[in-house]
Amino acid sequence: MNHCKVIGIDTAKHSFALHGADASGGTVFNKTLTRAKVLPFLSTQAPCTVALECCGGSHYWGHAIRALGHDVKLIPANYVKPFVKRQKNDANDAVAVAEAASRASMRFVAVKTRETQARAALYRTRALFVQQRTQTANAIRSHLLEFGIICGRGFAALGKLRDALEDGTLKTLEPLPVSVPVTLAVLFDQVERLTTQIDDCEAKMHAITATDPDAKRYQTVPGVGPITAFALLAFADDLTQFKNGREFAAWIGLTPREFSTGGQQRLGGITKMGQRDLRYLVVQGGMALVRPRRRHFNEQSPAIQEALVTKPKKVLAVAWANKNARVLWALTHHGTTYDHARHASSKFIHQN
């Protein structure tokens, strides 16, 4: 009887397709099981490689299947797609997962720890609250604009506008309908509640970054604050899983997209692949360093001041973010902190 070397699983909410392959790639079994029967079935199999697409719930299955003694490999979905033969269905997807896992050059995703998953949930909860607060604030501004009232930028301007509405000191060409202040009061209360919830999430995040040694190390890098450091703990808790800093920067999506053929190299904009939350944060950190009107201007390195003469600010921000990604990997790999004197005059972008 042939034993499975690789088992590919196409996961879903209730129906799971499994494909077992032996050492030569031959089919051992094709099964469709319900969710409750997957782990009991895998417990009867000899220890082997179990491969799944990296998607919602895959890290949970990674922990559960690893506890049975199997070697779990998570594969990005876009790396599995080229191996799907003919029609797209669950059975063919499971075969494609097993085929992709058997390739020596395949790249896999590390199974996240429970603590890392909890941090990711906290970060995304805060991000959701921030998005909802922005939407609510924009709704207030749009409603008031219908009555010819312009609100300034920022939440401080919203607060002043709310006080003027409550005091009756808001100057308008015509008196507002009675229902308008009542309706807006509900939205103002929503903004206040969301702000409180955001502050609570940030307090929990700051408590973690203030004690975690890796987070402390990350925050020594210019452009990396507590939120970015927490995001690194939540989405890339082990930077040493990447071979080098360039691979980490490519995973975030900060490397140029390549359109090369016939020996001629063509590089475009950044790929924007990988973890978008980290990419957004490190690029925003770069923007904080290259914008002259920001308080960081006096702390700019000579390399930034020189490059600002000929390069657009956003180009420099992305270049700085790329450099920071490589620096963060190096700090983790060597267990050191950022050396400001060493990097103050280093080039981080090629001058034309």
Salt bridges, closest charged atoms under 4 A:
ASP71 OD2 - LYS73 NZ 3.70
ASP93 OD2 - LYS88 NZ 2.68
GLU99 OE2 - ARG103 NH2 3.15
GLU115 OE2 - ARG119 NH2 2.67
GLU166 OE2 - ARG162 NE 3.16
ASP189 OD1 - ARG162 NH2 2.47
GLU192 OE1 - ARG162 NH1 3.26
GLU202 OE2 - ARG126 NE 3.00
ASP212 OD2 - ARG119 NH2 3.94
ASP214 OD1 - ARG217 NH1 2.68
ASP277 OD2 - ARG124 NH2 3.82
GLU299 OE1 - HIS296 ND1 3.94
GLU306 OE1 - LYS347 NZ 2.86
